[in-house]
Amino acid sequence: MKIIVKANYESVSKEAFEIISNYIKNNPHACLGLATGSTPIGLYKRLIKAYERHEISFKYVTTYNLDEYVGIDRNHPQSYYYFMHNHLFNHIDINPENVHIPENDIKHIDDIAKAYNEQLKKTSIDLQILGIGSNGHIGFNEPGTSFDQETFIVTLDEQTKRDNARFFKSPALVPTHAITMGIKNIMDSKKIMLIAVGKRKAAIIKAVVEGKVTTEIPATILQKHPDVTLILDTSAASLINKAYLKNENK
Ligand code: PGA
């Protein structure tokens, strides 16, 4: 696990941007796994700016998003479909046919999960971007999820609903369910880049770096992946044992 610590959110976003933009420059047909949440917004802004400066093109890039709420319309401002179009896809030259975000029609949700999983099995995600929940979830793989889990419909953890209530008019409006890539799908990616900022993430990041691998903290499984980079600000990295950090940065 490689750990990069930067001073603040802006420099974390810049570091993540440089890794991804270089990857796209070297691999114009890259398949990216994308995340939502507040953390990658700065990274997406930089990708849009680089596209506008003609430094990168998404013309041949394919994307797969990690997850989507179930129980709200795709056009709801808090849906991840809306988020991705608003924060990235509407502003770049990606081919809409190459964009994959799990659909969320409740009537067909089991079939949708199955089909998304089949697509993922046929695809190889080159570079997966991850955020992390304060409970250690990646995608919406909540504590207790099996490491063998593939794409599925999850009942959201109480902590996740509390964390995400800030995006909704009232906590009662936070969806109770979501469709998410499973941990196995995430672990099948060739490279993983996890970004985390703020004191709120410090305890969970310490557990991910130093703790034992346990399904109670889903992100600890990343210790078993051969190519993971954590990009953290000083607050999110503040509880990591310093000696450990020094080794990891070598
Ligand atoms: P955040 O969410 O970026 O809004 O903190 C991360 C997550 O829940 O995965």
Residues whose N, C-alpha, C, O or C-beta is under 5 A from the ligand:
A	BS01	PGA	T36 G37 S38 T39 G131 I132 G133 H137 G139
